[in-house]
Amino acid sequence: MDRVSSFDEPLKKLLGGATAKVMAEHLDLHTVGDLLHHYPRRYEERGKLTALADLPLDEHVTVVAQVADARILMFNNGRGKRLEVTLTDGSGRLQLVFFGHGVHKPHKELLPGRQAMFAGKVSVFNRKMQLAHPTYQLLDASDADEATEAVDAFAGRLLPIYPACKQLDSWRIAKAVDAVLPSARDAVDPLPAALREGRGFTPLPEALLKVHRPQTKADIEDAKARLKWDEAFVLQVALARRRYADTQLPAAARRPVADGLLDAFDAKLPFTLTEGQEKVSKEIFDDLATEHPMHRLLQGEVGSGKTMVALRAMLAVVDAGGQAAMLAPTEVLAQQHHRSITEMMGELAEGGMLGGSDRGTKVVLLTGSMGTAARRQALLDLVTGEAGIVIGTHALIEDKVQFHDLGLVVVDEQHRFGVEQRDALRSKGKQPPHLLVMTATPIPRTVAMTVFGDLETSVLDQLPAGRSPIASHVVPAKDKPHFLARAWERVREEVENGHQAYVVCPRIGDDAEEEKKGKAKKKAAEEDPDKRPPLAVLEIADELRRGALAGLTVDVLHGRMHPDEKDDVMRRFAAGDVDVLVATTVIEVGVNVPNATAMVIMDADRFGVSQLHQLRGRVGRGSAPGLCLLVSEAHEASPARARLSAVAATLDGFELSRIDLEQRREGDVLGQAQSGVRSSLRMLTVIDDEEVIAAAREEAVAIVAADPELEHLPELRTVLAALLDKDREEYLDKG
């Protein structure tokens, strides 16, 4: 096992305690292996400068540039002094500032014409980019030994620039990497030899050497190709083993029966299913008919009819003698699913009751806030099998809940459910039930293969007939205030035509804690208008009642309200008694009011792309066309505005989720739940490397099919074990 141990060596043995401590605390690097996998973010060529014009705000950067001028300025009546240095690199200029005692050394060294490397965090002062107290290393001073060494080290070389932090800049990390590079020779190579040779990959030790200390640009490409492949492959093998293990579990096959509940339901549908619904239903029914558990992810746009597909699967399982449970993330959503499913089923949902159909079954609701009597009845209906379908929140998972024969679990909105819940519900079956996960967040194929890689994927991408298009427009409130006034007129027009509207705000407002933050932000906002706090539901509702929407019924909905209050507001809104609902994103999931045709999203730039898309899906659910207005004070040239224009330009959720990923990088998309993916994906970017991921998945599936325990691939087993130590196993389990 010596081959692994040098990678497991703690950094403090090689680097000294202080450096190792900073690496552990700020960069999450603990062992030699961690540091060897901390790859350069990019490379500088000696003499080729980072474009100062492209500096990202609020990031730690390393720039190589020339001093254009330096001057000492006095302030506080001569008591304080600061040094201002202007750098240039031909693309732009950057200001450095040093204060107090920190001015002496740089004042002597940073003379016009001098070239140096500077590292620091980019901030803005007086509308100019600046670095305050950057660390620097001169590149052309012949007097200091270190500088001469620096010149030798950098001349003609590709200079790795590492992801750094305030406490440790890139070139100190580079020195630490030099100390551990010899260990790269001991790297355990996870790739089977045949695969490595077949694809012409560089051996792993060589790839590590090339990525950290490349001689040429070709070295970098070689190394990246190899390291990306490793990440994709190891992850896909882990997922393939998970899927394989699932196929080994026993499950009861659930085949629909002729003339059963499903046929009766289909016969009374007032419309025909879309082609997409037919196709996806077939995939699901094929899975249900096998003797190992289905694990399927059903992706579909808001309103594409996912619930209909899921309901038909549930009815098929009831026909086959089993029970189906639908798990929703919130009580409001569980109640809504219960309402819409009992409405769709009509007398078929009243099995065993007067006036119910003899082919029917009971559909029960189970949530945490139910009264004792109703809850007791629901539990009884489940254990006797009287209820074929149950809809509920995580209350369904509690120990007390027993099923007669649980055959299918439908989970709504996967990203709100952890694996513990999924497993707890699975354990309620005599054998593992089939699993269908639904999400309205469109996920690009490669992300689905990486994040939900243990699920097969079905996609519903067409909207049912009769659904109306939604027109979306950006309203630039700052540049064109009259556009905002026109937006409120449009809302008024919709209401006059008998429709309703939503107004969405990022914040609730009127909370002592918020109040305090609000005051601080207000003060900051007076100094810098870009720093005002996000608009709040309670304030906007007040303004609208008094001003632009005076005379209309305006009500509010937000997360701090009591559940009964929320339900009451939603009921009145659904009944048409409320004209305009001012709300936070609580309406993002599952609120269905076909008469609501307009939505105004305030401070739209403060929401993510997929969130805006989800919100917008709440309007245009009836036959009248929908309107979504994205109000923003962001500058026209800002990335925030570009994001809003993208949302306004397309209704295609997959296209948007792609834009979203490209803008945010996948760190946020994989989210905290995928913590392990984050720690294992350093080189691979899920969006740009689609081919790599797809190819790695094919190889992984073939390898696991041939050798599920990886008995003939001990190196791959070793690397997997390291990746999947207990806390990282979680990410495969999706939360």
VOTOR-317879 format. One record per residue (C-alpha): residue number from 1; chain; z, x, y. Coordinates in steps of 0.25 Angstrom, whole numbers. Example, Ala and Ser with C-alpha at 12.3 -4.5 7.8 and 13.67 -1.06 7.14 Angstrom:
! VOTOR-317879
   resi   chain      pz      px      py
      1       A      31      49     -18
      2       A      29      55      -4
***
This chain:
! VOTOR-317879
   resi   chain      pz      px      py
      1       A       0       0       0
      2       A       0      12       9
      3       A     -14       8      14
      4       A      -8      -4      21
      5       A       5       3      26
      6       A      -1      11      37
      7       A      -6      -2      44
      8       A       8      -8      42
      9       A      14       4      49
     10       A      22      -1      61
     11       A      16       4      75
     12       A      30      10      79
     13       A      29      21      69
     14       A      16      26      75
     15       A      16      22      90
     16       A      31      23      94
     17       A      40      11      96
     18       A      37       7     111
     19       A      22       6     108
     20       A      24      -1      95
     21       A      33     -11     102
     22       A      23     -15     113
     23       A      12     -16     102
     24       A      21     -25      94
     25       A      26     -34     105
     26       A      14     -35     114
     27       A       2     -33     104
     28       A       8     -38      91
     29       A       4     -25      84
     30       A      15     -20      74
     31       A       8     -11      64
     32       A      -3       0      63
     33       A     -12     -11      57
     34       A     -10     -20      69
     35       A     -13      -9      79
     36       A     -26      -5      71
     37       A     -30     -20      72
     38       A     -28     -20      87
     39       A     -42     -18      90
     40       A     -48     -14     104
     41       A     -52     -26     112
     42       A     -64     -18     118
     43       A     -69      -4     120
     44       A     -71       3     133
     45       A     -81      14     134
     46       A     -77      26     142
     47       A     -84      24     156
     48       A     -88      10     153
     49       A     -78       1     160
     50       A     -72     -12     158
     51       A     -78     -22     167
     52       A     -68     -24     177
     53       A     -76     -37     181
     54       A     -72     -43     167
     55       A     -57     -41     167
     56       A     -49     -52     161
     57       A     -38     -58     168
     58       A     -23     -57     163
     59       A     -28     -47     152
     60       A     -24     -33     149
     61       A     -36     -24     151
     62       A     -40     -10     151
     63       A     -51      -5     161
     64       A     -57       8     163
     65       A     -61       9     178
     66       A     -62      18     190
     67       A     -53      18     202
     68       A     -61      13     215
     69       A     -49      14     224
     70       A     -34      14     225
     71       A     -25      11     237
     72       A     -10      10     239
     73       A      -5      -2     247
     74       A       8      -5     253
     75       A      15     -18     253
     76       A      29     -24     257
     77       A      29     -16     270
     78       A      26      -3     263
     79       A      37      -5     252
     80       A      28      -8     241
     81       A      15      -1     237
     82       A       4      -4     227
     83       A      -8       4     222
     84       A     -21      -4     221
     85       A     -32       2     213
     86       A     -46      -3     212
     87       A     -54       0     199
     88       A     -69      -2     197
     89       A     -78      -1     185
     90       A     -92      -6     191
     91       A     -90     -20     186
     92       A     -78     -24     195
     93       A     -65     -19     202
     94       A     -51     -20     197
     95       A     -38     -18     206
     96       A     -26     -11     200
     97       A     -12     -12     207
     98       A       0      -3     205
     99       A      13      -6     213
    100       A      26       2     217
    101       A      29      14     209
    102       A      17      12     200
    103       A       7      16     211
    104       A      10      31     211
    105       A       3      36     198
    106       A      -9      27     199
    107       A     -11      30     214
    108       A     -12      45     210
    109       A     -21      43     198
    110       A     -30      31     201
    111       A     -39      38     211
    112       A     -53      32     215
    113       A     -63      36     205
    114       A     -53      38     194
    115       A     -56      31     181
    116       A     -45      25     172
    117       A     -42      15     161
    118       A     -33       4     166
    119       A     -25      -6     158
    120       A     -18     -19     163
    121       A     -18     -34     165
    122       A     -28     -40     174
    123       A     -22     -49     184
    124       A     -27     -55     197
    125       A     -22     -52     211
    126       A     -28     -58     224
    127       A     -40     -62     216
    128       A     -43     -48     211
    129       A     -41     -43     196
    130       A     -30     -32     195
    131       A     -22     -24     186
    132       A      -8     -22     190
    133       A      -1      -8     186
    134       A     -12      -5     175
    135       A      -9       6     166
    136       A     -21      16     167
    137       A     -26      29     161
    138       A     -35      38     169
    139       A     -48      42     162
    140       A     -53      53     171
    141       A     -41      61     175
    142       A     -41      75     170
    143       A     -27      79     174
    144       A     -19      70     165
    145       A     -19      74     150
    146       A     -20      59     146
    147       A     -32      56     155
    148       A     -39      68     149
    149       A     -36      63     135
    150       A     -40      49     139
    151       A     -54      54     144
    152       A     -56      61     131
    153       A     -52      49     123
    154       A     -60      39     131
    155       A     -73      47     135
    156       A     -85      41     128
    157       A     -76      33     119
    158       A     -75      18     117
    159       A     -61      15     122
    160       A     -54       4     114
    161       A     -47      -6     123
    162       A     -36     -13     115
    163       A     -29     -27     118
    164       A     -17     -22     126
    165       A      -5     -27     133
    166       A       3     -24     145
    167       A      12     -15     138
    168       A       2      -7     130
    169       A     -12      -4     136
    170       A     -25      -2     128
    171       A     -25      13     128
    172       A     -11      14     123
    173       A     -15       5     112
    174       A     -27      14     109
    175       A     -17      26     108
    176       A      -8      18      98
    177       A     -21      15      90
    178       A     -24      29      89
    179       A     -11      32      82
    180       A     -13      21      71
    181       A     -28      23      69
    182       A     -27      33      58
    183       A     -20      21      50
    184       A     -34      14      50
    185       A     -38      22      38
    186       A     -28      14      30
    187       A     -33       1      33
    188       A     -34      -9      21
    189       A     -48     -14      21
    190       A     -48     -29      18
    191       A     -63     -30      15
    192       A     -68     -30       0
    193       A     -77     -17      -1
    194       A     -89     -25      -5
    195       A     -88     -34       8
    196       A     -86     -22      17
    197       A     -97     -14      12
    198       A    -106     -27      11
    199       A    -104     -30      25
    200       A    -105     -15      30
    201       A     -91     -15      36
    202       A     -84      -2      41
    203       A     -72       1      33
    204       A     -59      -4      40
    205       A     -52       9      43
    206       A     -65      13      50
    207       A     -66       0      57
    208       A     -52       2      63
    209       A     -55      16      68
    210       A     -68      11      74
    211       A     -62      -1      81
    212       A     -51       7      88
    213       A     -59      20      90
    214       A     -74      17      91
    215       A     -84      29      93
    216       A     -95      19      96
    217       A     -98       4      99
    218       A    -103       3      84
    219       A     -89       7      79
    220       A     -83      -4      86
    221       A     -93     -14      81
    222       A     -91      -9      67
    223       A     -76     -10      68
    224       A     -77     -24      74
    225       A     -86     -29      63
    226       A     -77     -24      52
    227       A     -63     -28      59
    228       A     -69     -42      62
    229       A     -73     -44      48
    230       A     -60     -40      42
    231       A     -52     -50      51
    232       A     -62     -62      48
    233       A     -62     -58      33
    234       A     -47     -57      31
    235       A     -45     -70      38
    236       A     -55     -77      30
    237       A     -50     -72      17
    238       A     -36     -77      20
    239       A     -42     -90      24
    240       A     -51     -91      11
    241       A     -39     -88       3
    242       A     -32     -99       9
    243       A     -43    -109       7
    244       A     -44    -104      -8
    245       A     -29    -106     -10
    246       A     -31    -120      -5
    247       A     -42    -123     -14
    248       A     -33    -119     -26
    249       A     -23    -130     -22
    250       A     -24    -143     -30
    251       A     -27    -156     -22
    252       A     -30    -170     -27
    253       A     -45    -173     -25
    254       A     -46    -186     -16
    255       A     -59    -193     -18
    256       A     -62    -206     -10
    257       A     -64    -218     -19
    258       A     -74    -229     -18
    259       A     -71    -242     -11
    260       A     -58    -236      -6
    261       A     -51    -234       7
    262       A     -62    -225      13
    263       A     -73    -234       9
    264       A     -66    -246      15
    265       A     -64    -238      28
    266       A     -78    -233      29
    267       A     -83    -247      27
    268       A     -76    -252      40
    269       A     -80    -240      49
    270       A     -87    -246      61
    271       A     -96    -233      62
    272       A    -102    -223      52
    273       A     -97    -209      51
    274       A    -104    -198      58
    275       A    -112    -188      50
    276       A    -101    -178      53
    277       A     -90    -187      48
    278       A     -98    -190      35
    279       A    -100    -175      33
    280       A     -86    -171      35
    281       A     -80    -182      27
    282       A     -88    -177      15
    283       A     -83    -163      16
    284       A     -69    -169      17
    285       A     -71    -179       5
    286       A     -77    -167      -3
    287       A     -64    -159      -1
    288       A     -55    -171      -4
    289       A     -62    -172     -17
    290       A     -58    -158     -22
    291       A     -45    -154     -29
    292       A     -40    -144     -19
    293       A     -36    -148      -5
    294       A     -46    -150       6
    295       A     -43    -141      18
    296       A     -53    -145      29
    297       A     -53    -144      44
    298       A     -61    -156      51
    299       A     -65    -152      65
    300       A     -71    -162      74
    301       A     -73    -165      88
    302       A     -63    -175      95
    303       A     -69    -188      91
    304       A     -78    -184      80
    305       A     -71    -193      70
    306       A     -62    -183      63
    307       A     -51    -194      61
    308       A     -62    -203      54
    309       A     -65    -192      44
    310       A     -51    -189      41
    311       A     -47    -203      39
    312       A     -59    -205      29
    313       A     -53    -193      21
    314       A     -39    -199      22
    315       A     -45    -212      16
    316       A     -52    -205       5
    317       A     -39    -198       1
    318       A     -31    -212       1
    319       A     -42    -218      -7
    320       A     -40    -206     -17
    321       A     -25    -210     -18
    322       A     -20    -200      -8
    323       A     -13    -200       5
    324       A     -18    -194      18
    325       A     -10    -189      30
    326       A     -15    -186      44
    327       A      -7    -176      52
    328       A      -8    -177      67
    329       A      -2    -167      77
    330       A       5    -177      86
    331       A      11    -191      85
    332       A       1    -197      95
    333       A     -10    -192      87
    334       A      -4    -196      74
    335       A      -2    -210      79
    336       A     -17    -210      85
    337       A     -23    -206      71
    338       A     -14    -217      65
    339       A     -19    -227      74
    340       A     -34    -223      73
    341       A     -34    -222      58
    342       A     -27    -236      56
    343       A     -37    -242      66
    344       A     -49    -235      59
    345       A     -44    -240      45
    346       A     -40    -254      49
    347       A     -34    -262      37
    348       A     -37    -250      28
    349       A     -24    -244      35
    350       A     -15    -255      31
    351       A     -15    -253      16
    352       A      -4    -262       9
    353       A      -2    -270      22
    354       A      -6    -284      25
    355       A     -20    -285      30
    356       A     -22    -271      25
    357       A     -34    -267      16
    358       A     -31    -266       1
    359       A     -39    -253       2
    360       A     -31    -248      13
    361       A     -19    -239      15
    362       A      -8    -237      24
    363       A      -9    -227      36
    364       A       4    -223      41
    365       A       9    -215      53
    366       A      20    -204      52
    367       A      25    -197      65
    368       A      38    -191      69
    369       A      42    -202      79
    370       A      40    -214      70
    371       A      52    -224      68
    372       A      60    -222      56
    373       A      55    -235      49
    374       A      40    -232      51
    375       A      42    -218      47
    376       A      49    -223      34
    377       A      38    -232      31
    378       A      28    -222      33
    379       A      35    -212      24
    380       A      36    -223      13
    381       A      21    -226      14
    382       A      18    -211      12
    383       A      26    -209       0
    384       A      22    -221      -7
    385       A       7    -219      -4
    386       A       6    -232       3
    387       A       1    -225      16
    388       A     -12    -217      12
    389       A     -13    -211      26
    390       A      -2    -206      35
    391       A      -4    -200      49
    392       A       6    -192      56
    393       A      12    -180      63
    394       A      19    -169      56
    395       A      29    -179      53
    396       A      21    -180      40
    397       A      25    -167      36
    398       A      40    -169      36
    399       A      47    -168      22
    400       A      50    -183      22
    401       A      35    -187      21
    402       A      31    -189       7
    403       A      17    -193       3
    404       A      12    -201     -10
    405       A       0    -192     -12
    406       A      -5    -184       1
    407       A     -20    -181      -1
    408       A     -25    -177      13
    409       A     -19    -172      25
    410       A     -27    -173      38
    411       A     -22    -164      49
    412       A     -26    -167      64
    413       A     -28    -156      73
    414       A     -25    -144      65
    415       A     -21    -134      76
    416       A      -8    -142      78
    417       A      -4    -141      63
    418       A       2    -129      57
    419       A       0    -126      43
    420       A      15    -129      39
    421       A      12    -144      42
    422       A      -1    -143      34
    423       A       6    -138      22
    424       A      18    -147      24
    425       A       9    -159      23
    426       A       1    -153      12
    427       A      14    -152       4
    428       A      16    -167       4
    429       A       4    -169      -6
    430       A       6    -169     -21
    431       A      -4    -158     -20
    432       A     -10    -152      -7
    433       A     -18    -163       0
    434       A     -31    -161       6
    435       A     -31    -157      21
    436       A     -40    -160      33
    437       A     -38    -154      46
    438       A     -44    -160      58
    439       A     -46    -154      72
    440       A     -53    -158      84
    441       A     -54    -144      90
    442       A     -67    -139      86
    443       A     -66    -125      80
    444       A     -78    -116      78
    445       A     -82    -113      64
    446       A     -77     -99      64
    447       A     -63    -102      70
    448       A     -62    -113      59
    449       A     -65    -103      49
    450       A     -54     -94      54
    451       A     -43    -103      59
    452       A     -45    -114      49
    453       A     -51    -106      38
    454       A     -43    -112      27
    455       A     -49    -126      30
    456       A     -64    -130      28
    457       A     -70    -136      40
    458       A     -77    -149      43
    459       A     -83    -152      57
    460       A     -86    -165      63
    461       A     -95    -162      75
    462       A    -101    -175      79
    463       A     -95    -186      87
    464       A     -95    -201      81
    465       A    -105    -210      87
    466       A    -101    -218     100
    467       A     -93    -206     105
    468       A     -96    -203     120
    469       A    -100    -190     126
    470       A     -90    -183     135
    471       A     -94    -178     149
    472       A     -86    -166     153
    473       A     -86    -159     167
    474       A     -78    -148     174
    475       A     -71    -153     187
    476       A     -69    -140     196
    477       A     -57    -146     203
    478       A     -55    -133     212
    479       A     -69    -131     216
    480       A     -73    -146     217
    481       A     -61    -155     220
    482       A     -70    -167     222
    483       A     -74    -166     207
    484       A     -60    -169     203
    485       A     -60    -181     212
    486       A     -72    -185     206
    487       A     -66    -183     192
    488       A     -55    -193     195
    489       A     -65    -203     200
    490       A     -72    -202     187
    491       A     -59    -205     180
    492       A     -57    -217     189
    493       A     -72    -222     185
    494       A     -69    -221     170
    495       A     -56    -229     172
    496       A     -64    -239     180
    497       A     -74    -240     169
    498       A     -63    -244     160
    499       A     -60    -230     154
    500       A     -48    -221     154
    501       A     -46    -206     157
    502       A     -38    -194     153
    503       A     -33    -183     163
    504       A     -28    -171     156
    505       A     -18    -160     162
    506       A     -13    -147     156
    507       A       1    -150     160
    508       A      12    -161     160
    509       A      19    -158     173
    510       A      33    -163     178
    511       A      42    -155     169
    512       A      53    -147     174
    513       A      48    -134     167
    514       A      34    -137     171
    515       A      39    -140     185
    516       A      45    -126     186
    517       A      33    -119     181
    518       A      24    -128     189
    519       A      32    -124     202
    520       A      30    -109     198
    521       A      15    -112     196
    522       A      14    -120     208
    523       A      19    -108     216
    524       A       9     -99     209
    525       A      -2    -109     211
    526       A       0    -108     226
    527       A      -2     -93     226
    528       A     -13     -94     216
    529       A     -20    -108     214
    530       A     -25    -104     200
    531       A     -10    -104     195
    532       A      -7    -119     197
    533       A       0    -126     185
    534       A      -9    -134     177
    535       A     -11    -149     181
    536       A       0    -158     175
    537       A      -1    -172     169
    538       A      10    -179     177
    539       A       5    -173     191
    540       A     -10    -176     189
    541       A      -6    -191     184
    542       A       2    -193     197
    543       A      -9    -187     206
    544       A     -20    -196     199
    545       A     -11    -209     200
    546       A      -9    -206     215
    547       A     -23    -201     218
    548       A     -36    -201     210
    549       A     -33    -211     200
    550       A     -24    -220     208
    551       A     -24    -234     202
    552       A     -27    -230     188
    553       A     -17    -230     177
    554       A     -14    -215     175
    555       A      -4    -211     163
    556       A       1    -198     158
    557       A       2    -192     144
    558       A       8    -179     140
    559       A      16    -172     129
    560       A      30    -173     136
    561       A      30    -188     135
    562       A      37    -196     124
    563       A      28    -199     112
    564       A      30    -214     114
    565       A      26    -212     129
    566       A      14    -205     125
    567       A      10    -215     115
    568       A      12    -226     125
    569       A       3    -219     135
    570       A      -8    -216     125
    571       A      -7    -231     120
    572       A      -9    -236     134
    573       A     -20    -226     137
    574       A     -27    -230     124
    575       A     -26    -245     128
    576       A     -32    -242     141
    577       A     -20    -245     150
    578       A     -20    -231     156
    579       A     -32    -227     164
    580       A     -30    -212     165
    581       A     -21    -203     155
    582       A     -16    -190     161
    583       A     -12    -181     150
    584       A     -10    -167     144
    585       A     -17    -163     132
    586       A      -9    -172     123
    587       A     -22    -181     123
    588       A     -30    -169     117
    589       A     -28    -174     103
    590       A     -32    -187      97
    591       A     -30    -197     109
    592       A     -41    -207     107
    593       A     -44    -217     119
    594       A     -59    -221     118
    595       A     -58    -227     132
    596       A     -54    -214     139
    597       A     -67    -208     144
    598       A     -63    -198     155
    599       A     -54    -185     154
    600       A     -50    -176     166
    601       A     -44    -163     161
    602       A     -36    -156     173
    603       A     -35    -141     173
    604       A     -45    -141     162
    605       A     -46    -126     162
    606       A     -32    -126     156
    607       A     -36    -132     143
    608       A     -43    -125     132
    609       A     -58    -128     128
    610       A     -54    -135     115
    611       A     -43    -143     122
    612       A     -52    -148     133
    613       A     -62    -152     122
    614       A     -51    -160     114
    615       A     -46    -167     127
    616       A     -60    -171     131
    617       A     -62    -177     117
    618       A     -52    -188     121
    619       A     -62    -195     130
    620       A     -76    -201     127
    621       A     -70    -206     114
    622       A     -76    -220     116
    623       A     -90    -225     120
    624       A     -89    -221     135
    625       A     -93    -207     138
    626       A     -81    -197     141
    627       A     -79    -188     153
    628       A     -70    -176     153
    629       A     -67    -169     167
    630       A     -62    -154     166
    631       A     -54    -152     179
    632       A     -52    -137     182
    633       A     -48    -128     194
    634       A     -54    -116     187
    635       A     -64    -108     195
    636       A     -78    -110     191
    637       A     -80     -96     186
    638       A     -68     -96     177
    639       A     -67     -96     162
    640       A     -59    -109     163
    641       A     -71    -116     170
    642       A     -81    -110     160
    643       A     -72    -116     149
    644       A     -72    -130     155
    645       A     -87    -130     157
    646       A     -89    -127     143
    647       A     -80    -139     139
    648       A     -88    -147     149
    649       A    -101    -142     143
    650       A     -99    -146     128
    651       A     -93    -157     120
    652       A     -94    -148     107
    653       A     -80    -144     103
    654       A     -85    -132      94
    655       A     -93    -126     106
    656       A     -81    -128     114
    657       A     -71    -122     104
    658       A     -81    -110     103
    659       A     -80    -108     119
    660       A     -65    -110     118
    661       A     -64     -99     108
    662       A     -73     -89     115
    663       A     -65     -91     127
    664       A     -51     -90     122
    665       A     -54     -81     110
    666       A     -48     -86      97
    667       A     -34     -82      99
    668       A     -30     -95     105
    669       A     -39    -103      96
    670       A     -33     -98      84
    671       A     -20    -101      91
    672       A      -6     -97      88
    673       A      -7    -103      75
    674       A     -17     -93      70
    675       A      -8     -82      74
    676       A     -12     -74      61
    677       A     -27     -75      65
    678       A     -24     -69      78
    679       A     -17     -57      72
    680       A     -28     -55      62
    681       A     -40     -58      71
    682       A     -42     -46      80
    683       A     -56     -43      80
    684       A     -62     -56      75
    685       A     -65     -67      86
    686       A     -67     -80      79
    687       A     -78     -85      88
    688       A     -87     -73      89
    689       A     -86     -68      74
    690       A     -91     -81      67
    691       A    -100     -73      58
    692       A     -89     -64      54
    693       A     -79     -75      51
    694       A     -90     -83      43
    695       A     -94     -71      35
    696       A     -80     -67      32
    697       A     -76     -81      28
    698       A     -87     -81      17
    699       A     -83     -67      12
    700       A     -69     -71      11
    701       A     -72     -84       4
    702       A     -80     -77      -7
    703       A     -69     -66      -8
    704       A     -58     -76     -10
    705       A     -66     -85     -20
    706       A     -68     -72     -28
    707       A     -54     -67     -27
    708       A     -44     -77     -21
    709       A     -32     -67     -23
    710       A     -40     -55     -18
    711       A     -36     -48     -30
    712       A     -47     -38     -29
    713       A     -46     -36     -14
    714       A     -32     -30     -12
    715       A     -35     -25       2
    716       A     -39     -38       7
    717       A     -27     -44       1
    718       A     -18     -34       8
    719       A     -25     -37      22
    720       A     -23     -52      20
    721       A      -9     -50      16
    722       A      -7     -42      29
    723       A     -14     -53      37
    724       A      -7     -64      31
    725       A       7     -60      31
    726       A      16     -72      33
    727       A      15     -75      47
    728       A       0     -74      48
    729       A      -2     -82      36
    730       A       1     -94      45
    731       A     -12     -93      53
    732       A     -20     -96      41
    733       A     -12    -109      40
    734       A     -17    -113      54
    735       A      -7    -120      63
***
